[in-house]
C-alpha cells in the first residue's frame, strides 16, 4: 500500500464520517462522495493491473469467492434486476437512476476487502478516524444548536437559510431550533464505542470528550431512533459481556457465581442499566419537544384554561401511511416476491421510505430482502465461528457487534442501511468479520 492509497482512504473515511449526505462539495454532476467512491474503485483496479494480480486472490478480491463476496455479488445483481423492473413498469428514469446509484455504493466492498488489514489500513486506524470525526460533528452541531436557541432565537429564519446555504441543504432543523445532521449516525457509533471503553476502564481523554459531547449532540438532535438504537446496543454489550465471562465456566451456579464475583462486570452492569432506564425519559422529552401542541379551552366566563398538551406525532403517522400503502402494493404475489422496482411510488413518495427494510421489500421483494438479511447474518456467523475456534472478542469488537445490532433496529425508523452512510459501516463490518474468521487461532485482527 503506497502513500497515495493511504491518503485517499483517509480522506474517503473522513468524508464518510463527517460529510453528512455527501453533497457538501460538488464537482458538476458529481458530489465529493461519488468522486471518492470512483477514485477508490479505480485505484484498486489500477493496483490489480499494475501487479498483474488478475488471479491472485490476496489482491484481487473480485475473485475471492467466500460467502461474503458471493452475497455482495447477489446483492448487486438484485440491484440491476430492480432497476430493470422499474424501467419495465415505466417508473421515472431519474428516480430509478438515483435509487440504483445510491445502493451501488456496495461495490466499494471489493477495494475495502483488500485495503482493510493489519498490514495495510487497520481497523484501529478507522476507529480513530471515526472517533475524531464523531467529536468534530458533535461540537459542530452543538454550536449550531446553541446559536439557534440563544443568539438567533428571536429571528431564526435568516440563520436557518445561511446555515443550509453553506451546508448545501444538508441540515434538518427541529421546531425547537435543534439540528439533525446525517453524520449524527457516526456520532452515535462513536458514543457507543467510547462508552464501552469508559466502562471497561480502557479509555482515553478522547473517549471522555466523546461520551459527554456526543450525548448532548444526540439528545439535542431529537432523533428518537438513535435512543432506541443506543438502548439496544448497550443491552447487546451486556449480553456479549456475560457470554464472554461465563462461557469457560461449567454449571449454571458456577456461572452465576463468576458473574457476581466480578466487581468490574457488576459496576459496568449497574451503570449500563441506569443508562437504559434513562432512555425512555429522554425519548418522551424528544417527542414533546418535536410534536407537543398546547391546547387552550375558553370557558363561558371568558377565562382561559390550559388543557393537557396534545402530541401530534406526525413522524409515526407518516410511517403508518407508508406501511398501509406498502401492504396494498405487496398484496400482488409478483410484487411481494420480486418487488416493484426502483422508482416505485408509495403513498405519494418516490424518493425512498423512512423505513429501510420496508423500502427494500417494496422495491426488491422478498428475494432482495433475503439477500440483505443473509449478509447481515454473515457478520455474526463469522464472529461466532472465530469465537468457537478460541478467538477472544475484544471490547472494540463487542462494541461494533452491538452497535451493528442497534443500526439494524435504527434503519427501520431512519433510513440508513440502504444508503452510503449505513452501507459504509455495513461493509466495514463484513470485511472485519471475514478477517476475524480467517485469522489464525493465535492471531488477532485489530
LOMARVEX-641844 format. One record per residue (C-alpha): residue in one letter; x, y, z; chain. Coordinates in Angstrom, 1 decimal. Layout:
<recs>
<rec A,<X,Y,Z>,A>;
...
</recs>
This chain:
<recs>
<rec X,<0.0,0.0,0.0>,A>;
<rec X,<1.6,3.3,-1.1>,A>;
<rec X,<1.3,6.8,0.3>,A>;
<rec X,<-1.3,7.9,-2.2>,A>;
<rec X,<-3.6,5.0,-1.3>,A>;
<rec X,<-3.3,5.7,2.4>,A>;
<rec X,<-4.1,9.4,2.0>,A>;
<rec X,<-7.0,8.6,-0.4>,A>;
<rec X,<-8.5,6.1,2.1>,A>;
<rec X,<-8.1,8.6,5.0>,A>;
<rec X,<-9.9,11.2,3.0>,A>;
<rec X,<-12.5,8.6,1.9>,A>;
<rec X,<-13.3,7.6,5.5>,A>;
<rec X,<-13.2,11.1,7.0>,A>;
<rec X,<-15.7,12.4,4.3>,A>;
<rec X,<-18.0,9.5,5.1>,A>;
<rec X,<-17.9,10.2,8.8>,A>;
<rec X,<-18.3,14.0,8.7>,A>;
<rec X,<-19.8,14.6,5.2>,A>;
<rec X,<-23.5,14.0,6.1>,A>;
<rec X,<-25.4,13.2,2.9>,A>;
<rec X,<-22.2,13.6,0.8>,A>;
<rec X,<-23.3,16.7,-1.0>,A>;
<rec X,<-21.2,19.3,0.8>,A>;
<rec X,<-18.9,19.7,-2.2>,A>;
<rec X,<-20.0,19.2,-5.8>,A>;
<rec X,<-17.9,18.7,-8.9>,A>;
<rec X,<-20.6,19.4,-11.6>,A>;
<rec X,<-23.0,16.5,-11.6>,A>;
<rec X,<-20.8,14.5,-9.1>,A>;
<rec X,<-20.6,15.0,-5.4>,A>;
<rec X,<-17.4,14.7,-3.3>,A>;
<rec X,<-18.6,11.3,-2.1>,A>;
<rec X,<-19.2,10.0,-5.6>,A>;
<rec X,<-15.8,11.2,-6.7>,A>;
<rec X,<-14.0,9.5,-3.8>,A>;
<rec X,<-16.1,6.3,-4.4>,A>;
<rec X,<-14.9,6.2,-8.0>,A>;
<rec X,<-11.3,7.1,-7.1>,A>;
<rec X,<-11.1,4.2,-4.6>,A>;
<rec X,<-12.5,1.8,-7.2>,A>;
<rec X,<-10.2,3.0,-9.9>,A>;
<rec X,<-7.1,3.0,-7.6>,A>;
<rec X,<-7.9,-0.6,-6.6>,A>;
<rec X,<-8.3,-1.7,-10.3>,A>;
<rec X,<-5.0,0.1,-11.1>,A>;
<rec X,<-3.3,-1.9,-8.4>,A>;
<rec X,<-4.6,-5.2,-9.8>,A>;
<rec X,<-3.4,-4.3,-13.3>,A>;
<rec X,<-0.1,-2.9,-12.1>,A>;
<rec X,<0.7,-6.1,-10.1>,A>;
<rec X,<-0.8,-8.3,-12.8>,A>;
<rec X,<-2.8,-9.9,-9.9>,A>;
<rec X,<-5.7,-11.0,-12.0>,A>;
<rec X,<-5.8,-14.4,-10.5>,A>;
<rec X,<-4.2,-13.5,-7.1>,A>;
<rec X,<-7.0,-13.7,-4.5>,A>;
<rec X,<-4.8,-12.0,-1.9>,A>;
<rec X,<-5.0,-8.8,-4.1>,A>;
<rec X,<-7.9,-9.3,-6.4>,A>;
<rec X,<-10.9,-9.6,-4.1>,A>;
<rec X,<-13.2,-9.8,-7.0>,A>;
<rec X,<-12.4,-13.4,-7.4>,A>;
<rec X,<-12.2,-14.2,-3.7>,A>;
<rec X,<-15.3,-16.3,-3.6>,A>;
<rec X,<-16.3,-16.7,0.0>,A>;
<rec X,<-19.9,-16.3,1.4>,A>;
<rec X,<-19.5,-12.6,1.8>,A>;
<rec X,<-18.3,-12.0,-1.8>,A>;
<rec X,<-21.0,-14.2,-3.2>,A>;
<rec X,<-23.6,-12.3,-1.1>,A>;
<rec X,<-22.3,-9.0,-2.4>,A>;
<rec X,<-22.4,-10.2,-6.0>,A>;
<rec X,<-26.0,-11.4,-5.4>,A>;
<rec X,<-26.9,-8.0,-3.9>,A>;
<rec X,<-25.5,-6.2,-6.9>,A>;
<rec X,<-27.4,-8.5,-9.3>,A>;
<rec X,<-30.6,-7.8,-7.3>,A>;
<rec X,<-30.0,-4.0,-7.8>,A>;
<rec X,<-29.7,-4.5,-11.5>,A>;
<rec X,<-32.9,-6.5,-11.6>,A>;
<rec X,<-34.8,-3.9,-9.5>,A>;
<rec X,<-33.7,-1.2,-11.9>,A>;
<rec X,<-34.8,-3.3,-14.9>,A>;
<rec X,<-38.2,-3.9,-13.2>,A>;
<rec X,<-38.5,-0.2,-12.6>,A>;
<rec X,<-37.9,0.6,-16.3>,A>;
<rec X,<-40.4,-2.1,-17.4>,A>;
<rec X,<-43.0,-0.6,-15.1>,A>;
<rec X,<-42.5,2.9,-16.5>,A>;
<rec X,<-41.2,4.5,-13.3>,A>;
<rec X,<-39.4,7.9,-13.6>,A>;
<rec X,<-35.9,7.2,-15.1>,A>;
<rec X,<-34.3,9.9,-12.9>,A>;
<rec X,<-35.6,8.2,-9.7>,A>;
<rec X,<-34.5,4.8,-10.9>,A>;
<rec X,<-31.0,6.1,-11.6>,A>;
<rec X,<-30.9,7.8,-8.2>,A>;
<rec X,<-32.0,4.7,-6.4>,A>;
<rec X,<-29.6,2.5,-8.2>,A>;
<rec X,<-26.5,4.7,-7.7>,A>;
<rec X,<-27.4,5.1,-4.0>,A>;
<rec X,<-27.1,1.4,-3.4>,A>;
<rec X,<-24.3,0.7,-5.9>,A>;
<rec X,<-22.0,2.0,-3.1>,A>;
<rec X,<-21.9,-1.7,-2.1>,A>;
<rec X,<-19.3,-2.2,-4.8>,A>;
<rec X,<-16.7,-0.4,-2.7>,A>;
<rec X,<-16.7,-3.7,-0.6>,A>;
<rec X,<-14.1,-5.1,-3.0>,A>;
<rec X,<-11.3,-2.5,-2.5>,A>;
<rec X,<-12.1,-2.3,1.2>,A>;
<rec X,<-11.7,-6.1,1.5>,A>;
<rec X,<-8.2,-5.7,0.2>,A>;
<rec X,<-7.1,-2.5,1.9>,A>;
<rec X,<-8.5,-3.2,5.4>,A>;
<rec X,<-6.0,-5.4,7.1>,A>;
<rec X,<-3.3,-5.5,9.7>,A>;
<rec X,<-0.6,-4.9,7.0>,A>;
<rec X,<-2.4,-2.0,5.2>,A>;
<rec X,<-5.3,0.1,6.6>,A>;
<rec X,<-6.0,-1.2,10.1>,A>;
<rec X,<-9.3,-1.3,11.9>,A>;
<rec X,<-7.8,0.7,14.8>,A>;
<rec X,<-7.0,3.5,12.3>,A>;
<rec X,<-10.5,3.5,11.1>,A>;
<rec X,<-11.9,3.6,14.6>,A>;
<rec X,<-9.6,6.5,15.4>,A>;
<rec X,<-10.7,8.4,12.4>,A>;
<rec X,<-14.3,7.7,13.3>,A>;
<rec X,<-13.9,8.9,16.9>,A>;
<rec X,<-12.2,12.2,16.0>,A>;
<rec X,<-14.9,12.7,13.3>,A>;
<rec X,<-17.7,12.0,15.7>,A>;
<rec X,<-16.2,14.5,18.2>,A>;
<rec X,<-15.9,17.1,15.4>,A>;
<rec X,<-19.5,16.6,14.3>,A>;
<rec X,<-20.8,16.7,17.9>,A>;
<rec X,<-19.0,20.0,18.6>,A>;
<rec X,<-20.2,21.5,15.3>,A>;
<rec X,<-23.9,20.5,15.8>,A>;
<rec X,<-23.8,21.7,19.5>,A>;
<rec X,<-22.6,25.1,18.4>,A>;
<rec X,<-25.4,25.3,15.8>,A>;
<rec X,<-27.9,24.3,18.5>,A>;
<rec X,<-26.7,26.9,20.9>,A>;
<rec X,<-26.7,29.6,18.3>,A>;
<rec X,<-30.2,28.7,17.2>,A>;
<rec X,<-31.5,28.5,20.8>,A>;
<rec X,<-29.9,31.8,22.0>,A>;
<rec X,<-28.4,34.4,19.6>,A>;
<rec X,<-30.7,33.7,16.7>,A>;
<rec X,<-33.8,32.5,18.7>,A>;
<rec X,<-35.8,35.7,18.1>,A>;
<rec X,<-35.1,35.8,14.3>,A>;
<rec X,<-34.2,32.3,13.4>,A>;
<rec X,<-35.1,32.1,9.6>,A>;
<rec X,<-32.1,34.1,8.3>,A>;
<rec X,<-29.8,31.8,10.4>,A>;
<rec X,<-31.6,28.8,9.0>,A>;
<rec X,<-31.1,30.0,5.4>,A>;
<rec X,<-27.5,30.9,6.0>,A>;
<rec X,<-26.5,27.5,7.6>,A>;
<rec X,<-28.3,25.5,4.9>,A>;
<rec X,<-26.7,27.6,2.2>,A>;
<rec X,<-23.2,26.8,3.4>,A>;
<rec X,<-24.1,23.2,4.2>,A>;
<rec X,<-25.8,22.6,0.8>,A>;
<rec X,<-29.2,21.9,2.5>,A>;
<rec X,<-27.8,19.0,4.5>,A>;
<rec X,<-29.1,20.2,7.9>,A>;
<rec X,<-32.5,19.4,9.3>,A>;
<rec X,<-33.8,21.8,11.9>,A>;
<rec X,<-36.4,20.9,14.5>,A>;
<rec X,<-39.2,23.2,15.8>,A>;
<rec X,<-37.0,23.8,18.9>,A>;
<rec X,<-34.2,25.1,16.6>,A>;
<rec X,<-32.2,22.0,17.3>,A>;
<rec X,<-30.4,20.4,14.3>,A>;
<rec X,<-30.2,16.9,12.9>,A>;
<rec X,<-27.3,16.1,10.6>,A>;
<rec X,<-26.9,12.7,8.9>,A>;
<rec X,<-23.4,12.3,10.3>,A>;
<rec X,<-25.1,12.0,13.7>,A>;
<rec X,<-25.2,8.3,12.7>,A>;
<rec X,<-21.4,8.1,13.3>,A>;
<rec X,<-21.7,10.3,16.4>,A>;
<rec X,<-23.9,7.5,17.8>,A>;
<rec X,<-21.4,4.8,16.8>,A>;
<rec X,<-18.6,6.8,18.3>,A>;
<rec X,<-20.6,7.3,21.5>,A>;
<rec X,<-21.2,3.6,22.0>,A>;
<rec X,<-17.6,2.7,21.2>,A>;
<rec X,<-16.2,5.3,23.7>,A>;
<rec X,<-18.9,4.5,26.3>,A>;
<rec X,<-17.8,0.8,26.4>,A>;
<rec X,<-14.2,1.8,26.6>,A>;
<rec X,<-15.1,4.0,29.5>,A>;
<rec X,<-17.0,1.3,31.3>,A>;
<rec X,<-14.1,-1.1,30.7>,A>;
<rec X,<-11.7,1.4,32.2>,A>;
<rec X,<-9.6,1.4,29.0>,A>;
<rec X,<-10.4,4.9,27.9>,A>;
<rec X,<-8.6,8.0,26.7>,A>;
<rec X,<-9.3,11.7,27.0>,A>;
<rec X,<-10.9,11.4,23.6>,A>;
<rec X,<-13.4,8.8,24.8>,A>;
<rec X,<-14.4,11.0,27.8>,A>;
<rec X,<-14.9,14.0,25.4>,A>;
<rec X,<-17.0,11.9,23.1>,A>;
<rec X,<-19.2,10.5,25.8>,A>;
<rec X,<-20.0,13.9,27.1>,A>;
<rec X,<-20.4,15.9,23.9>,A>;
<rec X,<-21.8,13.2,21.7>,A>;
<rec X,<-24.5,12.5,24.3>,A>;
<rec X,<-25.5,16.2,24.2>,A>;
<rec X,<-25.4,16.4,20.4>,A>;
<rec X,<-27.6,13.3,20.0>,A>;
<rec X,<-30.1,14.4,22.7>,A>;
<rec X,<-30.4,17.8,21.0>,A>;
<rec X,<-30.8,16.2,17.6>,A>;
<rec X,<-34.2,15.0,18.9>,A>;
<rec X,<-33.8,11.8,16.8>,A>;
<rec X,<-35.7,9.1,18.8>,A>;
<rec X,<-34.4,6.3,16.6>,A>;
<rec X,<-30.9,7.0,18.0>,A>;
<rec X,<-32.2,6.4,21.5>,A>;
<rec X,<-33.7,3.1,20.6>,A>;
<rec X,<-30.5,2.0,18.8>,A>;
<rec X,<-28.4,3.2,21.7>,A>;
<rec X,<-30.6,1.2,24.2>,A>;
<rec X,<-30.4,-2.0,22.1>,A>;
<rec X,<-26.6,-1.6,21.6>,A>;
<rec X,<-26.0,-1.2,25.3>,A>;
<rec X,<-28.2,-4.2,26.0>,A>;
<rec X,<-26.2,-6.3,23.5>,A>;
<rec X,<-23.0,-5.2,25.1>,A>;
<rec X,<-24.2,-6.6,28.4>,A>;
<rec X,<-25.3,-9.9,26.8>,A>;
<rec X,<-22.0,-10.3,25.0>,A>;
<rec X,<-20.0,-9.5,28.1>,A>;
<rec X,<-22.0,-12.1,30.1>,A>;
<rec X,<-21.3,-14.7,27.4>,A>;
<rec X,<-17.6,-14.0,27.3>,A>;
<rec X,<-17.3,-14.2,31.1>,A>;
<rec X,<-19.4,-17.4,31.7>,A>;
<rec X,<-18.7,-19.5,28.6>,A>;
<rec X,<-15.5,-21.0,30.0>,A>;
<rec X,<-17.3,-21.9,33.3>,A>;
<rec X,<-19.4,-25.1,33.6>,A>;
<rec X,<-22.6,-25.3,35.5>,A>;
<rec X,<-25.3,-22.7,35.9>,A>;
<rec X,<-24.5,-22.0,39.6>,A>;
<rec X,<-20.8,-21.6,38.8>,A>;
<rec X,<-21.6,-19.2,36.0>,A>;
<rec X,<-23.8,-17.0,38.3>,A>;
<rec X,<-21.1,-17.1,41.0>,A>;
<rec X,<-18.5,-16.0,38.5>,A>;
<rec X,<-20.6,-13.0,37.4>,A>;
<rec X,<-21.4,-12.0,41.0>,A>;
<rec X,<-17.7,-12.1,41.9>,A>;
<rec X,<-16.7,-10.0,39.0>,A>;
<rec X,<-16.7,-6.5,40.5>,A>;
<rec X,<-15.8,-4.9,37.2>,A>;
<rec X,<-18.8,-6.5,35.5>,A>;
<rec X,<-21.2,-5.6,38.3>,A>;
<rec X,<-20.1,-2.0,38.2>,A>;
<rec X,<-20.5,-2.0,34.4>,A>;
<rec X,<-23.8,-3.7,34.6>,A>;
<rec X,<-25.3,-1.3,37.1>,A>;
<rec X,<-24.1,1.8,35.1>,A>;
<rec X,<-25.4,0.2,31.9>,A>;
<rec X,<-28.8,-0.5,33.5>,A>;
<rec X,<-29.0,3.1,34.7>,A>;
<rec X,<-28.3,4.3,31.2>,A>;
<rec X,<-31.1,2.0,29.8>,A>;
<rec X,<-33.6,3.3,32.4>,A>;
<rec X,<-32.9,6.9,31.4>,A>;
<rec X,<-33.6,6.3,27.7>,A>;
<rec X,<-37.4,6.2,27.9>,A>;
<rec X,<-37.4,9.5,29.8>,A>;
<rec X,<-35.2,11.1,27.1>,A>;
<rec X,<-37.5,9.5,24.4>,A>;
<rec X,<-40.5,11.2,26.0>,A>;
<rec X,<-38.6,14.5,26.1>,A>;
<rec X,<-37.7,14.3,22.4>,A>;
<rec X,<-41.3,13.5,21.5>,A>;
<rec X,<-42.7,16.5,23.4>,A>;
<rec X,<-40.0,18.9,22.0>,A>;
<rec X,<-40.9,17.9,18.4>,A>;
<rec X,<-44.6,17.3,18.4>,A>;
<rec X,<-46.2,18.9,21.5>,A>;
<rec X,<-49.1,21.2,20.7>,A>;
<rec X,<-50.6,23.3,23.6>,A>;
<rec X,<-54.4,23.5,23.5>,A>;
<rec X,<-56.4,26.2,25.3>,A>;
<rec X,<-60.1,25.9,26.2>,A>;
<rec X,<-62.2,29.0,26.6>,A>;
<rec X,<-64.8,28.8,29.4>,A>;
<rec X,<-68.2,30.7,29.3>,A>;
<rec X,<-66.7,33.2,31.7>,A>;
<rec X,<-64.0,34.0,29.1>,A>;
<rec X,<-61.4,32.5,31.4>,A>;
<rec X,<-58.6,30.7,29.6>,A>;
<rec X,<-58.0,27.2,31.0>,A>;
<rec X,<-55.0,25.4,29.5>,A>;
<rec X,<-55.6,21.7,29.0>,A>;
<rec X,<-53.1,18.9,28.8>,A>;
<rec X,<-50.9,19.5,25.7>,A>;
<rec X,<-51.7,17.2,22.7>,A>;
<rec X,<-48.9,15.3,20.9>,A>;
<rec X,<-49.4,15.0,17.2>,A>;
<rec X,<-46.7,12.6,16.3>,A>;
<rec X,<-46.6,13.2,12.5>,A>;
<rec X,<-43.5,11.1,12.2>,A>;
<rec X,<-45.3,7.9,13.4>,A>;
<rec X,<-48.4,8.9,11.3>,A>;
<rec X,<-46.3,9.2,8.1>,A>;
<rec X,<-44.8,5.8,8.7>,A>;
<rec X,<-48.2,4.2,9.3>,A>;
<rec X,<-49.2,5.6,5.9>,A>;
<rec X,<-46.2,4.0,4.2>,A>;
<rec X,<-47.0,0.7,5.9>,A>;
<rec X,<-50.7,0.7,4.8>,A>;
<rec X,<-49.8,1.8,1.2>,A>;
<rec X,<-47.0,-0.8,1.0>,A>;
<rec X,<-49.4,-3.6,2.2>,A>;
<rec X,<-51.7,-2.8,-0.7>,A>;
<rec X,<-48.8,-2.9,-3.2>,A>;
<rec X,<-47.5,-6.2,-1.8>,A>;
<rec X,<-50.8,-8.0,-2.0>,A>;
<rec X,<-49.9,-8.9,-5.6>,A>;
<rec X,<-47.7,-12.1,-5.3>,A>;
<rec X,<-45.2,-10.9,-8.1>,A>;
<rec X,<-44.7,-7.6,-6.2>,A>;
<rec X,<-44.1,-9.5,-3.0>,A>;
<rec X,<-41.6,-11.9,-4.5>,A>;
<rec X,<-39.7,-9.7,-7.0>,A>;
<rec X,<-40.6,-6.2,-5.8>,A>;
<rec X,<-42.0,-3.3,-7.9>,A>;
<rec X,<-38.5,-2.0,-8.9>,A>;
<rec X,<-36.7,1.2,-8.3>,A>;
<rec X,<-38.6,4.5,-8.7>,A>;
<rec X,<-41.8,3.0,-7.1>,A>;
<rec X,<-44.3,5.4,-5.6>,A>;
<rec X,<-45.6,4.6,-2.1>,A>;
<rec X,<-48.2,7.0,-0.5>,A>;
<rec X,<-47.1,9.7,-3.0>,A>;
<rec X,<-43.4,9.3,-2.3>,A>;
<rec X,<-40.8,8.1,-4.8>,A>;
<rec X,<-37.5,9.0,-3.2>,A>;
<rec X,<-37.4,6.2,-0.6>,A>;
<rec X,<-39.3,5.4,2.5>,A>;
<rec X,<-38.3,6.2,6.1>,A>;
<rec X,<-38.0,2.5,6.9>,A>;
<rec X,<-35.2,0.8,5.0>,A>;
<rec X,<-36.4,-2.8,5.3>,A>;
<rec X,<-39.9,-1.8,4.0>,A>;
<rec X,<-38.3,0.2,1.2>,A>;
<rec X,<-36.2,-2.8,0.3>,A>;
<rec X,<-39.2,-5.1,0.4>,A>;
<rec X,<-41.3,-2.9,-1.9>,A>;
<rec X,<-38.6,-2.3,-4.4>,A>;
<rec X,<-36.6,-5.6,-4.3>,A>;
<rec X,<-39.2,-8.0,-3.0>,A>;
<rec X,<-38.6,-10.9,-0.7>,A>;
<rec X,<-35.7,-12.1,-2.8>,A>;
<rec X,<-33.8,-8.9,-2.4>,A>;
<rec X,<-34.6,-8.6,1.3>,A>;
<rec X,<-33.4,-12.1,1.9>,A>;
<rec X,<-30.0,-11.3,0.3>,A>;
<rec X,<-29.7,-8.3,2.6>,A>;
<rec X,<-30.5,-10.4,5.6>,A>;
<rec X,<-28.1,-13.1,4.5>,A>;
<rec X,<-25.3,-10.6,4.6>,A>;
<rec X,<-26.4,-9.2,8.0>,A>;
<rec X,<-26.4,-12.7,9.4>,A>;
<rec X,<-22.9,-13.4,8.0>,A>;
<rec X,<-21.4,-10.7,10.1>,A>;
<rec X,<-22.5,-12.5,13.3>,A>;
<rec X,<-21.8,-16.0,11.9>,A>;
<rec X,<-18.2,-15.1,11.1>,A>;
<rec X,<-17.6,-13.8,14.6>,A>;
<rec X,<-19.3,-16.8,16.1>,A>;
<rec X,<-17.2,-19.1,14.0>,A>;
<rec X,<-14.0,-17.3,15.1>,A>;
<rec X,<-15.2,-17.3,18.8>,A>;
<rec X,<-15.9,-21.1,18.7>,A>;
<rec X,<-12.3,-21.6,17.4>,A>;
<rec X,<-10.9,-19.9,20.5>,A>;
<rec X,<-10.5,-16.4,19.4>,A>;
<rec X,<-11.4,-13.8,22.0>,A>;
<rec X,<-13.7,-10.9,21.4>,A>;
<rec X,<-12.1,-7.6,22.2>,A>;
<rec X,<-14.0,-4.7,23.8>,A>;
<rec X,<-14.0,-2.9,20.4>,A>;
<rec X,<-15.4,-5.9,18.6>,A>;
<rec X,<-18.1,-6.3,21.2>,A>;
<rec X,<-19.0,-2.7,20.8>,A>;
<rec X,<-19.1,-3.0,17.0>,A>;
<rec X,<-21.3,-6.1,17.0>,A>;
<rec X,<-23.6,-4.4,19.5>,A>;
<rec X,<-23.9,-1.1,17.6>,A>;
<rec X,<-24.5,-3.0,14.4>,A>;
<rec X,<-27.5,-4.7,16.0>,A>;
<rec X,<-28.6,-1.2,17.1>,A>;
<rec X,<-28.2,0.0,13.5>,A>;
<rec X,<-30.4,-2.8,12.2>,A>;
<rec X,<-33.1,-1.5,14.5>,A>;
<rec X,<-32.5,2.1,13.7>,A>;
<rec X,<-32.8,1.6,10.0>,A>;
<rec X,<-36.4,0.6,10.5>,A>;
<rec X,<-37.1,4.1,11.8>,A>;
<rec X,<-34.5,6.3,10.0>,A>;
<rec X,<-33.3,5.0,6.6>,A>;
<rec X,<-29.6,4.4,6.8>,A>;
<rec X,<-28.6,0.8,5.8>,A>;
<rec X,<-29.5,1.2,2.1>,A>;
<rec X,<-27.7,4.5,1.5>,A>;
<rec X,<-23.9,5.2,1.5>,A>;
<rec X,<-23.8,6.2,5.2>,A>;
<rec X,<-25.2,2.9,6.5>,A>;
<rec X,<-23.7,0.8,3.7>,A>;
<rec X,<-20.2,2.0,4.5>,A>;
<rec X,<-20.5,0.9,8.1>,A>;
<rec X,<-22.1,-2.4,7.0>,A>;
<rec X,<-19.2,-3.1,4.6>,A>;
<rec X,<-16.6,-2.4,7.3>,A>;
<rec X,<-18.4,-5.0,9.5>,A>;
<rec X,<-18.5,-7.5,6.6>,A>;
<rec X,<-14.8,-7.1,6.0>,A>;
<rec X,<-13.6,-7.3,9.6>,A>;
<rec X,<-15.9,-10.2,10.4>,A>;
<rec X,<-14.5,-12.1,7.4>,A>;
<rec X,<-10.9,-11.3,8.5>,A>;
<rec X,<-11.7,-12.4,12.1>,A>;
<rec X,<-13.0,-15.7,10.8>,A>;
<rec X,<-10.0,-16.3,8.5>,A>;
<rec X,<-7.3,-15.2,11.0>,A>;
<rec X,<-5.4,-18.0,12.8>,A>;
<rec X,<-6.3,-19.0,16.4>,A>;
<rec X,<-3.2,-17.2,17.7>,A>;
<rec X,<-3.7,-14.1,15.6>,A>;
<rec X,<-6.0,-11.2,16.4>,A>;
<rec X,<-7.3,-8.7,13.9>,A>;
<rec X,<-7.0,-5.1,15.1>,A>;
</recs>
